[in-house]
Amino acid sequence: MKKIQTVFLDWSGTLANDLPFVLKASNFIFGLYGKPKLSIEEFKETFFLPLKEFYKSYLPEVSFMEMNEHYHAIFQLFQVKIPLLPYALEFLEFCQKKQYQVILLSTIHQGHFIKQAKRLGIEQYFDRIYTEIDDKRIAIKQIIEKEKIDPQSTIFFGDMVHDIEAAHAGGILSAAVLTGYNSKKKLLLANPSFLFENLKEAMDRLESL
């Protein structure tokens, strides 16, 4: 295996601790349409990407556009409280020190990301930023080809099965972190190259790659 040169990073649940706020916003939407609310454990077991498919499974009778408008309106109120996850800043500083190319690949709304990243003061750590990605499995292959990235020296850190699947689709290493939206059981079934409790463990492992 070649030395790591490029690091893809997810945002929600990997760098940003927004799960409690996304759950609140989602439960608001479910309640709006008369659906039962989900506990955080239920959410982590059932949530999946792409977003359209997840919400369609709960609200097949509601258009995604209509539901999405409600969601973003309520999420605006919550996102001012979203912090970075433990070790996220240290991990970004580590990547900068190691001179990795760092690429954000996320489904997050671009406006939400800009506001959060600016408030948290971390925009400078990313070489490329890709947001509002519906399907990372498709996007990552396009990015790797467009930017002439060597798959053998690239790794994707994410907290969801979809992130691991995207890494597999791109032919790169996959690193699952247990800080976000999917349970350990679900992540293991996706067969990641690595599984970390947090980004501190990830830093320690990257030192040896």
N, C-alpha and C positions, 0 to 999 in steps of 0.2 A: 504494500500500500504506500502511495506517495504521501509526502508531507502535506498537511492541510494548508490550503491557500485561500479557499472561499468558504464562508459560513453563511448559510441561509438561516434566518430567524423568523419564527412566528411572533406575533405580538401578544394577543389575548391568551392569558394562561401560561405564557412562556416568559415574557418580560413584564407584562402588566397584570396586576392582580385585579382584574375586572369581573371575574366570575360572579361574585355576590351581586354586583350591580346589573350584569346581564340577566341573571336569574330574576331579579326584581322586575326588570323591564319586561321580560318574557312572561312572568306570572301576571303582570298588569294586563298584557295583551290577552292571555288566556282567560282572565277574569272578565275582560271586556266582552268577550264572545261566549261567556257562560261555561268555560272549560275549567276543570279543577286545577289548582296550583300544584307545582312540583316542588318536592323537597330538593335540597342540593344533591343528595345521594341519587334520587331519581333522575335529576337533570344530567348528572355525570354519566349515568348508565344509558340514557336514551338520546342525549344530544349528539348530532352528527352533522357533517358538512357534505354537500353544499347546503347553505341556509335555506334556500327555497324548498328543498326536499324535506328538511326537518320540519319546518312550519307547515308544509303541506300535509304531513302525516298527522299533525294535531288539528289543523284548521283547513281541511280540504274544501270547505264551503266558502272560504274567504280568499280573495285575490292577494297574492304576495305584495303587490304594490300598495294596496290599501293597508294591509297589516304592517308593512314596513314603514309607512308614514307615521302610524301611531307609535311604533317602536322607537324610531329615531327622535320623535318629539319628547317622549318620556325619558329616553336615555340621555338627552341633553342635560337634564336636571341632575342626573347621577354622576356623570363622568368627571365633574370637577373634583370628586373625592377619590378617584382611582389612583392608587399608588403603584410604584414599581414593586415587583416581587423581590423578596430577599435575594441578594447576590446578583440581581440583574445589572445594576450599574457596574459592579465589580467585573462582571463577565464582559460587558461592553468595553470597559477599560482594558481588560486582558486582551481582547481581540485587537484593539487598537495597538497595544504594545507589541503584539505578535505580528502586526502588519497584515492581518487577514483582510481580505475583501469581505465586507459585511453587507448582506442584502436582506432587506426586510421583505417578507412575502406573507401577506395577511388578507383576510376577508374584511377587515375593519373599514368602515366608512372613512373616506379620505379626510373629511372635515373633522371627524372625531379624533383621528390619529394626529393630525396637525395640532389640534388644541392640546391634546394630552402630551405629546412629545415636546411641544414648546413649554408648557407649564413645568414639565419634569426636567427640561434642559438637556435633552439627549439627542437632538437631531444630528449633531455633528459626528455621531458614531456610525452612521450608515452611509455606505458608498452609493447604494441604490435603494429606492423605496418603491415597492409595488403594493398598492392597497386596492380594496374593492375587488379582490380576485374571487370569482365564483367557484372555480375549480382549480386548485393548485396543481393537481395531477397533469393538467393540460398546460398551465402557465409555466411551470418550472422547466419543462422540456423546451418551450419556446425561448425562455430567458437564457438557458444554458447554450442553446444554439446561437442566439442573437449576440450574446456577449462573449462567445468563444471560451466558455468556462470548461476547464478540465474536470470531468465527472469524478475521476479517480482521486482528486485532491480536494473534494468538496463534501460538506456535511450539512444536513438540515436538522435544526433543533426545533421541536414542536411538542405540544401537549396532547395532540389528538391523533386518532387513527388516520384521519385524512392527511395529516402532515407526513406520517410514515409512508402512506400510500404514494404521496407525491414524491418523496425521496426515492422510493422504489421505481416509480415511473421515470424519474430523471437519471436513474442508474448511479445514484450517489449514496453515501453513508447516511443512515438515519439515527437520530438520537431522540428518544422519548424522555420527557421530563414529567414527573408526577406532581406538578404544581398547578394543574389547570382543569380542563373540561372533561377528560376521560379517565376512567379508573385504570388501575394497574392491570387488572384482568383484561380489559379491552385492549390496552396498549400492547400487552404481551402477545395477544392473538394476532396482532398486525406484524409481528416478527421484526422489531427494530434491531438495528445493529448494536445499539447501546440503550440502556435504561438507567436514568439517573433520578435520584430523589429530588435534586435541585441543581441549579447552575454552578454551585460550588463544587459538587462532585464532577460536573462536566469540565470545569476548568482543570481540575486535577488530572482528569483523563486525557484532555487535549495536550497537556504538557508532555505526554509520552507518545503522542502520535506524530 
